Amino acid sequence: MQNNIPYSLSNSDLVDLFEYVEKRKEVEPKFFKSIIEMYQRNARWSNVIFEWIVYVLSWSINQQKKSVKYYFWGIRFEEIILSLPAEEVCIVGGPKQLFFCVKHHRHYIPCMNMWSPLLSGLVSRSTINNTRIVNLILAISVKLIKNASSLAVLVVDNDSLPMQRAVVLAARVAGFHQTVCVQHGIFQSKSPGHIMDGWFADKMFAINEIQRTMLIDKGMDPNKIKVMGFHTSPLIPERATSPPGQRTICFLGQPWSKYSDKRGTRYLEIVERVMVILRANELDVVYKPHPGEWGCPYLAKIKGVIKTPLSVAIENYDVFMSLTSTALIETEAAGRISIQITDSNFDCDDFRVYGEIVSINYCDKYFKEKINDAINLSVFSSEKPIKAIEFFLKAIKGL
């Protein structure tokens, strides 16, 4: 490996595994509860029967000797993963990632048995089994190093949660060249820096220069941040945007109720009012929930809920609305009319700095009129898109 200096796990590393969640727990107990529930669901895969199934399937796809350069935690960056040479990619994860690797013939490393001890550490620090966690991290590091090239890089979608941090530590023990956190969502300048990603990995790939400057202002070392761009290529629809008066509208949901009762209540108030305004004009309106919203009781009360990928929604709908969803920037890049609703109850920056996005304050006395005007705006022409893989390879170069 290129990194010849051995990395030994310390007690501070084990404390760092839970540091991010502990800090947010103090002010966002509902966020902590949602993390516990997620780890409980994932811990169910830590059983002998499934481990045997994983062993058989992973053995069948890991036979070929490889020199793996890119290790990814999970498959959030699917487009980039599938754009890289298959023999240079390895996925670390659970059952969903395993089936992805079987389908696409990618190398695979399981880590399901990490969920249970990490869950115990989240529930009660007094019952945490440090020895077991250390042994599991060391076991993952052995699997990582087996086929790694001298310039192996680990890529994670966040470096904040315990599992991702455990995998980052395993990569360090394995002597990886670098660990990289790729930003997958827009950070808000009003939010405290400690809730943002990028602090734990060796490098942080920011979406743009605005986000890089924001992270620096929050105290992050400028030398660790590189601007990459979005991890997905702009989704350019085949269907042209419909003319005014015939446009269909998609509200892009967000799981605010999982983080705060106050914000959750305010959010639903905004959604309800917007729906009333739009449907009063007999417009076709749907609500596309964020993945974190599925299972929330209030969805049953919202008319027109759809479950469809963003790419399909961009093809089918003309206008997109949300509060702070990064997806608004993606819909704008696709050439669709994109409307941001701002409100002082949310840590919400003005998205107009990211392109041709309309920003309307919810408390504006002409809110209704401005919403109706924005829906009928002229459509701008989008630039020729640059593929996400080009952004990624450019950012990786020179690490």
N, C-alpha and C positions, 0 to 999 in steps of 0.2 A: 504493500500500500504506500501511497505517497506520503502520508502522515506517519513518520517513524517514531514519533513521541507517544508512548503508550498512555492511554487515558484510564485512570482508575476511578471508580465510583466512590463518592464521599457521602457523608451524612447530609451535607447541604444539598446534594443532588436529589436525595429522597424527599427533602423538605420542599424543594423547588417543584417537584411533581404536582403538588397540590396548592402551590402558592397563589396561582391565578384564581382558581375557584374559591379559595378561602377569602381572598380580598373582595371578590364580587358578592360572596355570601353575606358579608357584613351589611351591604346596602341594597342587595337584590336577592332576597331569600327565595323568590319564585324562580329566579334563574338557577340557583343552586338545586332546587327541587327538580327542575327539568333535566339537569345533568344527572342527578341520582336516578331518575326514571329511565334515562337513556342507557346508563351503565347497567341497570338491572335487566333491561331487555337484552343487551348484548351478552351479559354474563350467562344467560341461559344456554349459550352455545358452548360453554365450558363443561362438556361432559364427555365421558369415555367413548360413547357410541359415535358422536359426531367427530371426535378427534380421529377415530379410526377411518371414518369416511374421508375426512380431509387428507389423512396420510395416503390413502389409496389414490385419490384423485390428483393430489399434488405430486405424488411420485410419478404418475403417468405423464405429467407435463414438464417435469424438472429433470428428465433424463439427459437431455443434450447438454454437453459442456458449453458454458457460455462465459463471456467476459462482460458482465453487466456494468453499465455506466450510470444508468438512471434508475434509482429506486424510488417508488412513489408510495406514500401512505394513502391507501384508499384509491378511489377512481373518480374523484371530483374533477380531475383534469383529464377526462377521457379523451377529448379531442387531441390534446398534446401527446398523450400516451400512444394513441393509435397512429399518430403521425411520425413517431420515432421507429427506428428499426426494431423489430420484435425481439431480436436476440440481445439487444442492449437494454431491455426493460425488465424490471421485476416489480411486482406489486406486493405490498405488505398489507394484510388485513384479515377479514373474516369471511363468512360464507358467500356474501354477495360478490366480493372480490375474487374468490376462488372460482365461481362459475363464470365470471368475466374472463379470467385467465384461461379457463378450459376452452371457452368459445373463441378467444382471440389468440390462443397459443402464446401466452406470456408466462414468464417464470413467476413463481408464487411462493410467498413465505407466510405461514399462518401465525397469528398471535392471539388467538381466542382465549387462551388460558391466562392472559394478563387481565382480562376484564374483572374477574372475581376478586383478586387481591386489591386491585385499584378501587373497586367499589367499597370494599371493607375500609380502606383508608379514607375514602370520602365520608362514609357514614360515621366513623369514629377513629380519630387519630390514635386513641389509646389501644385499639385492637389491631393496628396495622402490623402486618408481618413483613418487616423490612428484609429479612433474610430471603423469603420467598420471592419478593419483588426483585431483589438484586440477582438472584439465581435465574429468574425468567428473563431479565434484561441481558444477562450474560449469554443465555441460550439463544436469544434472538440475534445477538451480535455474532455468534458463531455461524448462524445461518446466513447472515448478511455477508460475511467475509468470504464465504465459500466460493462464490463465483464473481466476486467484485473485481472490477478493473482498478488500476492504480489511481484513476481519477473519478472514482465512484462518488456520486452525489445523492443524498437523500432529499426528497421533496415532500413537504407536508402542506396541508391546506390550512392548518393553524398550528402554532407552536405553544398554545396556551393550556389546553386540556391535558389531564394526566396521561392518557394513552399516547397522544402524539409526543409528549415530552419523554415518555419512556422509550419510544422508538428512536427519538433523536439521541438519547443517551446511549442506546445500543449501537447506533451508527458511530458515535464518538469512540466507544470502546473498540469497535471494529476498525478504527483508524481511517474512516472515510475522509475523502478530500474536503468535502463541505457538507453542511446541512443547510437547507434553504426553505424558508417559509414563503409561499406565493400568496399574495393578497387576493382574496376572492370576493370581498365586499368593500364598499366605500365606508371609510371611517368619518365620523363627524367631529369637527374642530372643537365643539362644545363638550364632547365627552372626555372624561379623564383618560390620561395616557395609559394607565395600567389595564384598561379593558381592551386595548388594541393588541393585535398580534404582532409578532416580530421580535420580541425581546429575548427569546430563548435560543432560537436557531442561530447559526453562524451568520447567515445572510437573510435579508428581507427583500423580496422583489415586490416593489410597489406598483400600483396600477398606473400612476402618472406622477408628474412633477409636483402637482398640488398636494397629493397624498404624501409624497416623500418629504416635502417641506413641513407638512403637518406633523409627521413622526419626529422629525428633527426638533421642531418646536416643543414637542412633548418630552424631549430629552434623549432620543435615540441617537447613537453614534452615526454620523453621516456616512462613515466609511463602510458600514455594513448594509446600507440601503442602495439598491439599484432599481431603476425604473424599467419595468418589463412591458407593461400594458395589460390588457385583459387576457384571461386564460382561455377565452373562447373567441373565435373569429366572429365578426359582425354577421348577423343572420339577415341576409338580404332576401326579402320575399319576392316570389314570382308575381303575385297579384298586386296591382297598383292600388294605392290608397283611394278609397271611394270618394266621390265628390261631396261637398257640404250638403247636409240634409239626409244623407244616406249612410253615414258612418256608424260603424259598430264600435263599442267601447268595452275595454277590459280593465277592471280595477285589480291591480297587483297587490295581494294581501301581505300582511306582516304579522308575526306572532307576538304583538305587544302585550297581550293578556298573560303570556307566560312569564313576563318579567316584572310587571307592575299592575296592580288592580286599578290604580288611578289612570295610568296611561292606557290600559286596556279598555276602560270605560269610555275615555275620551276618544280613542281610536274608533270604536264602534259607533259612537255618536257621529263622527265625521263621515264614516262609510255610509251610514243610514241616510244622512242628509244629502250626500252626493247622489246616492241612488234615487232619492225622491226627486231631486232637481232634474236628473237625466230622464227618468221615466215619465215625468210630467210632460216632456216633449215627445213621448212615444219612441224613445231611442232604444235600440237593442243593447242592453248592458249585461255583462257577466262579471263574476268575481272569481279570480284565480288565486286560491290560497297559497301561502308559503308552505313548504313541506312541514314546517314546525306547527302549522295550524291544524293539520289533520287530527281529528279527534276532539277538537274544541267544540263544546256544546252550541256555541253561537252560530256555527256554520249552518245548522239546521234552520235557522231563522232568516238566513240571507238567501234571497231569490237569485237563481241563475249561477250557482256555484259550478265551476268546471274543474275537471282534473285532466290537464293536458300539458305537455311540455311547452316551454316558452317558445321554442322554434315554431310549433304548430300555432300557438296563439298569435305570434307575429304575422304569420301567413293569413290567419282568419280575421283578425281585428285591425281596425284603423287607428284607434286612439287608446293610449294607455295612461292610467293614473295611479299614483301611489304617494306615500309620504317620504320615506327615506330609502326605498328599495333600490339597490344597485341595478336591478333589472330595467329601471327607467332609462339608465344610460345605454343599456343594450338595445332597447326599443328605439331610442333616438338614433343610435348608430345604424339601425336598420331602415331609417327613413320614415318611421311612423311618428305621428303626433304624440308627444310625451308631456304629460302635465304633472307637476309636483304640487302637492298641497302642504303648505308649511303651517306649523302651529307652535306656540311658545311652550307647550307642555312636552315637546319632544326635542332632543338634541339634533336639531335639523339645520344643516347648511343649505345655502341657496344653490341648487343644482344647475343654475344657468351658467356657472363657470365651466361646466362639463360639456357644453354644446347647446344645440337648439332646443332646450327644454324650457317650457313655460312654468313659471313658479307663481303660485297664487296663495296668499295668506288666508287661512280659514276665517279669521276674524274681520277680514275686509268687508265693509258694508255693501260692497258691490260684488261679493263672492259669487252669487248666483249668475249675475250677468257676465262676469269674467270667465266662469266655467263654460258657459254657453258659447261665448266668443272664441275661446281657445279651441273648442272642438271643431270649429269651422275654419281654422287658420289654413293658409296656403301651405302646401307641402314643399319642403326644401329637397334638393337633390343631394344624396349622400355620396361621399367620396369612394373611390375604389378601395375595398377593404384589404387590410394586410392580415395574413393568416396568423393565428395565435402561435403556431410552431415557430414562425420567424421571430416573433418577440421573445419566445422562450430561449431559443438557441443563441440569440444575440446577447441576452442577459447572462446566460450560462458561460458564454465565451469569456475567458480571462479571469475566471474565479480562481 
